[in-house]
Amino acid sequence: MELIEEFYCIEREIQGNGNELILSEGINKIKTELIRPEIFLLINGNKIKFKYSFNKALKENPFSQEELFFFEKHYGVKLISNTIYTYRFITDNSAVNKLYDLPANVALFEDNESNKNYLLIEFRRWQYDYQPRGAGEDSLGEDVTYIYGIWENPFLTDDIIAKIKS
């Protein structure tokens, strides 16, 4: 298991008319906030798009308490309880912004060419306190993403892998 600290990223802003504006493009580091990022892994000098979808965000709490403790032990995330979710992820640096109040998203990407797996843990939030502003923007989801970490060939149990893929 190896932590990948740099990745290629395109940040985009979606304007009121639906057009996308590229804000930045280039190398980024983990533990940074990005605006609607499109993430690419740098594998053998090539940019490979990190293809993933969050079918099961931790909002739906697909992981057992034991599995969440596994993430805490091996990936350094912190767990807190609240009235809505029994347990949820919070970064060890939750002071990044008080608006990170949603559970983490966890995704697994399998690159068939390199025969490697990659785990992504990220947190999302609205850029401003008053968001979402309207139904159109709300349908796009949170606009700021905090990339907590990306790991190559992560250490995961078979049950956790199955839950992430489902």
JOHUQUI-V905836 format. One line per field, one symbol per residue. ss: DSSP state (~ for helix, > for strand, _ for the rest). phi: phi as a letter, one per 20 degrees, with the letter a starting at -180 (. if undefined). psi: psi as a letter, one per 20 degrees, with the letter a starting at -180 (. if undefined). A space follows every 10 residues. Layout:
ss=???
phi=???
psi=???
This chain:
ss=_>>>_>>>>> >>>>_____> >>>>>>>>>_ _>>>>_>>>> >>>__>>>>_ _______~~~ ____~~~~~~ ~~~~~__>>> _______>>> ___~~~____ ____>>>>>> >____>>>>> >>>>>_____ ____~~~~~~ ___>>>>>>> >>_____~~~ ~~~~~_
phi=.cfeecbebd ecdeegenfd dfebbqfcdf mcecekfdec eeclmdedff ebbdfcffge lfefgfffff fffecmfddc dbfedgcbec ffcffgafff cdffdccccd effelcdcdc ccccbffcge efeafffgfe ngedcdefac celfecffff gfffff
psi=pppoiqrqqp pqporhjiqp pogrpaprqr kqpqomqopp qooljqoppo prqmhnrihi liqrhghhhg ggghjjqqpq qahgpgqrqq rilijgpiin jqqqppqppo ohgikqqppp prqqrqhqhj qqhrhghhhi rqippoogqp ppmqoqqhgg gghhh.
